[in-house]
Structures are given as C-alpha cells and as structure tokens.
Amino acid sequence: MTKTFVPRLYVFGKEYNPKLADLFGKENLKVIDLTTIDRLDNPTSNAVFQVANFFYANCDTLTIVEDYKGEILSFLCISGVACKAFAVNSTDDENDFITLSQMVENVGEFSRNYENFAYSMEVLVEDSAYVLESTDHDELNEIFVDTQSFFSSFEDLLHDSMKSKVRSLELAVH
C-alpha cells in the first residue's frame, strides 16, 4: 500500500493564537509547546521545527494544521496573525526541510570544529614567533588571517543562502 502524502501547515509563534482555530477549525490543529521538547516524532515535522528553531529562535509554540483549504492561507497571511508559517505541500517541500535540517546540524558541528581548529592554529602561530624565523612566522600568521577570513566568508554565504531558501518556503512568499 502506498503512503498518501498529507499536506501540512506549520505555524510558529511566541504563543498559541486562538485565531488559528477560527480559521482552520480546532479539530484540525495540533498545538505543541516547543519550550518542553528538543525533537518531534514525525521526521518532516521535526525537520521543519529544527529549521525554524535555527532561524526563528523566538518561537515557543508550533501549531500543525492538517486538512486546510488553500484559500484560507491567503487570509492567514493578511490577517495579522503574528507568526512564521510554512506550508509543506509536496514531497519536494518535505525533502527541502529535511536537507535544511541536516545542514543546520552540520553548521553547528562545523562551527564548533572550526573554533577548536582556529584556537590551535592561533596558538601555533603565537608559539612560532618564539622559535621560527620571522619570515616563517609572518607567513604562518598571514595564512592564519586568510583562513579566518575564508571561514567567515564561507559561513556568511552559507547562512545567507540557507536563510534565503527558508524565506522562499515561508507562507507569505507563496
């Protein structure tokens, strides 16, 4: 038996907004307090949560909406409901969020590893000033400065590109 895709709307906010029940029907909502959990059971829901948490850390509540009508989404965008909303309408959307959530995990690991690497590199450059020829020390220092600059550029480009992709997935863009 083939699993049927179920479109879902993920609405993040500081707190639950009762207007969502008015718009979508209370029976179609699942409200989750994000302050008490680190992970969700559903892989797609968890991926959307991880991405939203990385870019919009001020969201304490997630409301998952199933069985919604498309025309209501436009009304949600203009209704003044203060939130970040993502419509996952296809397996492509699911895959985008799953990949982005993996990237979020890897960005954290990459940053931690770079901090350790940069610290070790800095200590080696400082120590080289005492025992190596000044030209060798200067060359090592120049490489260290370039490495920091390249890392910063890589990190900025990665973050900006990921944020742009997340913004393209926001409901307000559709």
N, C-alpha and C positions, 0 to 999 in steps of 0.2 A: 504494500500500500504506500502510495506517495504522500509525503507530508505536505499539507496545504500551507502556503505562505499566508500569514496573518499580518496585515499592516498594523503598525502601532505608532502612536504619537507619544513622545516622551517630553513631558513638560517639567522643567526645573524651576524652582523658585526658592525664595528665602523661607516661605511658609506656604501651606496649602491654601489655595484660593477657591472659595466656595462657588465662584462664578463658573468654574470648570464643570461642576455638577449641573449647573443650569444649562450650559452649552451642550454637554455631551451625555448627560444622564448619569446619575450616581452609580447605577448598576454597571456602567462601562468603565469605571475608574478603579485603579488600584493605587492607593497612596502609600508611599514608602518614606519613612523618616531616615534620611541619609546620615544623620548625626550618630546613629547607633550601629551602623554597619560599614564594612570595608568592601564588600563584594555582593553582587546579586547572583541568584541561582541560574537564571537564563543567560546563556553566553552573549546574545545580542544586547540584552538589557544591561548586562554588566559592562560590555564594551562601550555603550553609549554613556553609561554612568562614569566610567573611568575617563573618557574623553572630556565630558562636561566638567568633571571634578578638576581636571588639569587646567582647563581654560576659564572656568567659571566657579571658582572655589567658594563663592559666597552663597551657594545653593544648598539648602538644608532639606528640601523636600523634592521628591520625584513623584509625579503623577503619571501613570501609564494609562493611556486611553486606547481601548480597542473598540472596533465596530463604530467608527465615526464616519460622518458624511463629509466629503471633500469640501462642500460649500461652507461648512462651519469653520474650516481652517482659515479662510479669508477673514471671517468675522473675528476669530481669535486674534489675528494679527493686528486688527484695528480697534479691538475692544478695550484696550488699556490694561489688559492682564499683564502685570509685570513679571515676565518670565523669559526663559530661554526654552524654545520648543524645537524639537526635531521630529520630522515625520520619516519613518522608515517604511517606505512603500514598496521595496523590492529587495531581492537577494543581493543586488549590487549595492544598495544602501547598507545592508547588513555587513557585507564584506568590507565596505569602506570603513565602517565604525570598528570592526574587529581589527583591521590593519592599523587604523589610527590608534587604537588602544594598545596594540603591541608596540607601536612607535613611542607612545607615552612612557611605557615601561622601559624601553631601551634608552630613551632620552635621560631618564633618571639614572640608570646604570652608567651610561656614557659620561654624564656629568660627574658622578662620584669617582669613576675611574680616572677621569682627566684631572680632577683635583689631586688625587694621590700622585699621578704621573707628574703634574706640574710642580708639586711640592718637592718631589725627589729631584726633578730636573733643576729646580732653583737651588737646592742645597748643593748639588754637584757643581753648578756654575759658581756659587759662592766659594766652595772649597777649592775650586780650580784656581782662583785668584791667588791662593797661598802657595801652590806647588807647581803650577804650569807656567810656561812662558806667557807673557802678557798678550802676545798676538793670538795664542791658542785660547786663552781665557776670553779675549774680546770676541773671537769667532764663536765660541760656545755661547756667550751671552747674546750675541746677535741672533743666533739660531733659536735660543730660548724665547727672545722677544718676538721673533717671527712666528714661532709655534703658538704662542699665546694669542697673537693677532689672528692667525689662521683658525684656531679653535673658536675664538669669539665670532669670527665671520661665519663659520660653519654653523655654530649654534644659533646665531641670529637668523640666518637664512632658513634653517630647518624649522625653527619656532614660527617665523613669519609665514612660511609656506603651509605648515600644519594649521595655523590659525586661519589662514585664508580658506583652506579646504573645509574646516569646521564651519566657518561663516557661510560658505556656499551650501552647507547642509542644514543651516538654520531655517526654520519655517518661514521667517519673514522674507527670505530671499525668493521663495517659490511663488 
